[in-house]
Structures are given as structure tokens and as C-alpha cells.
Amino acid sequence: MKNALITQKTCERVLNPLTIILAILLASAVLGQSPLDQPSQKKITVGSEIARGYEEMGNASYASQAGSGDILQYAVDLDAPLARNKSQNTDSDGFLLGASLAQYIHLNVVLHVSGTPKLNSTEHIRLARESADQALLRMRDLQKKLRIDDGALFTAAGCENIEKMKELMAKYEAGGGAAAGASPPASESSTSVQSKPEPTLTLMRSVSIQLPSGNVVLQGGTKVQIVARNGGNVQVRYMDADYEIPISATDLK
């Protein structure tokens, strides 16, 4: 019995330091764990959802093969992200807010392309304008619901020139919708005053320009007003602003 007690105490004296050392080693291993091995989870916020919706709608716009050629098909292509996210139950209010802003912007851009009325019927242009109006109304309703003003919305979406965006939005709403400023079909234009047509050029290939909302690709075949030539570039007017593009991308000689 005495030998057994001596053996037990001896083991305890040996095991206790070993246990302490083992605990220290385990703690060191945990503390020294690589950051790549740490658990991670993406934080989803209203702001990140706004950015996601804005980006997905922009991707749909760039992927569309319709461009300014078929305005109704273009409007249908922009509805695809909304339908897809709804079917996947990922159409959060933040996503819809960002997507609605981008949908309005991209439709309004195409409605301002000077060649659009010639390539589309009056009915198709009307339907595209209605789609832009619906996107704006949906955006305004969601802003009220989420209590997000224009500045916060444009910042979350990633719009680069917020003040210019506010100006364009105010002009849009003051004019009564997408029809404001958009070129009407020839049958709807006033013929009471004959004015000298502005010189225009036609894009022979797609070019990218920097709008306040971000980069926008103008498709080949688009007609834009000429402002001036500048060496190997030409200055053109698009949506009430001037941009320089390479002459080589146009039909100018």
C-alpha cells in the first residue's frame, strides 16, 4: 500500500509538468495559427447589397447584344438580374435598390442615343421609357423604406461623380421621366421650325466613355454629335456632356 502511494505521488510529480508543457504547446499552436486557417464569413450589409445589385445590372447591360439597336430587347435583358435573384430568393431590398438605380441609368443612356428612334418603333421606345420610369419609382420607394438619401445611395453603388448624378436625376424627374431629353421619333418631332442639323458621326466600333455613373460602352453604329477635332481624337457630345474619342473609331476621314 505504501509503495502504491509513493508510485502515485511520483506520477503526479511527473505528469503535472508534462501537462503544463503540453497545454503551453497547444496554446502556442492556436495563437500561431495562419490567418488563412481562421474561420471567415462575408459580412452582408445594405450597402454591400446595393453595390451587388448595381454591379449585376451593369454586367447585364454590358453583356446585352441589343445595345442601342433593339431598345425593347435591351430592356428585357436588364430585367434578367431581377428575375434571377427573385427565383433564388436573393432579391433583398438593398439589392433591388442598387439594381433599380443601375437599370434607370442604363436605359436612360440608351434612350439618349441619337440613333435609337430610327432603329426602333414608337411603341418599343415607349415601353423602354416605361421600364425606366418603373425602375426610378421602385428606387424611390425603396429609398423611403430604407431611409437612404441620394448621396448615400450613389456612394454605396460606387457612382464616381455624385453631384453630377444628383443633377441628372433632378433633371430627369423635373422633366417627367425618361422622355425628358430623349430624342423622339421623327414622326413625333416638331416640324414647325426648320433648323440646321448638328454635324454627327457614326461609331465604327465600340468605345468606352466615363459617365458620372461609371464607364459606359457605346456600341458601333451609334451616332453622336461632333463638337470639335483635337489631333487624333474627336470631341463629341453625349447626354449633355463632351467626351473625346479616337477618330479611328469613327467614320470621319
Summary of the structure (lengths in Angstrom):
residues: 253
radius of gyration: 29.9
end to end distance: 111.4
largest distance: 122.5
contacts: 719
relative contact order: 0.10
helix: 57%
strand: 14%
